[in-house]
Amino acid sequence: DAGITQSPRHKVTETGTPVTLRCHQTENHRYMYWYRQDPGHGLRLIHYSYGVKDTDKGEVSDGYSVSRSKTEDFLLTLESATSSQTSVYFCAIRGSSYEQYFGPGTRLTVT
Amino acid sequence: DQQVKQNSPSLSVQEGRISILNCDYTNSMFDYFLWYKKYPAEGPTFLISISSIKDKNEDGRFTVFLNKSAKHLSLHIVPSQPGDSAVYFCAASWKRDDKIIFGKGTRLHILP
């Protein structure tokens, strides 16, 4: 158990509304990641962070922003949600040997 | 362009037999490879990894084989158990980078 929690676990929102997903870790890991999982696409990296206020884009970053104001929290924001952002979102931290450990996921539905 | 490919979307194996999941990669810079297991409604769980300096790594029922010349790795599960039914993701990285590239996954069904 890597001490990762995600909130909310489920959310339904309307197109055009802003949404923020939270990832919280308790073990002071430097690296944190946000992925989305969709059928036929596997896990795709949205954004990641390599320290407080240090972030970089991943493969599918358009329409998403992130913030990390303290080590334990990594926030993913959809500024104006679209139906194509309906997905399951996973947060992860990087362990000591480059492996990543994942949170339980957030299921987001945009109607 | 997919850098990590799992060409079998699904695989069915009899309980007690060997399950072999395959993965191919295209980027010769990759030097670290991982396998993850995922149950429905849960996050992926790290299973086993292998560095490019090795060709085999074993952990209990799970063994990963790496063939660098063929850019191919495989995960062997022996013996297969009902709890092994899940989606398995292959992933690759190079240690100088901060990111892991995942394949699309293979769904493994263990038949009674």
Interface residues (C-beta under 8 A of the other chain):
Chain A: I4 Y31 Y33 Y35 G40 H41 G42 L43 R44 L45 Y48 Y50 D56 G58 F90 A92 R94 G95 S97 Y98 E99 Q100 Y101 F102 G103 P104 G105
Chain B: Q6 Y32 L34 Y36 A41 E42 G43 P44 T45 F46 S49 F89 S93 K95 D98 K99 I100 F102 G103 K104 G105
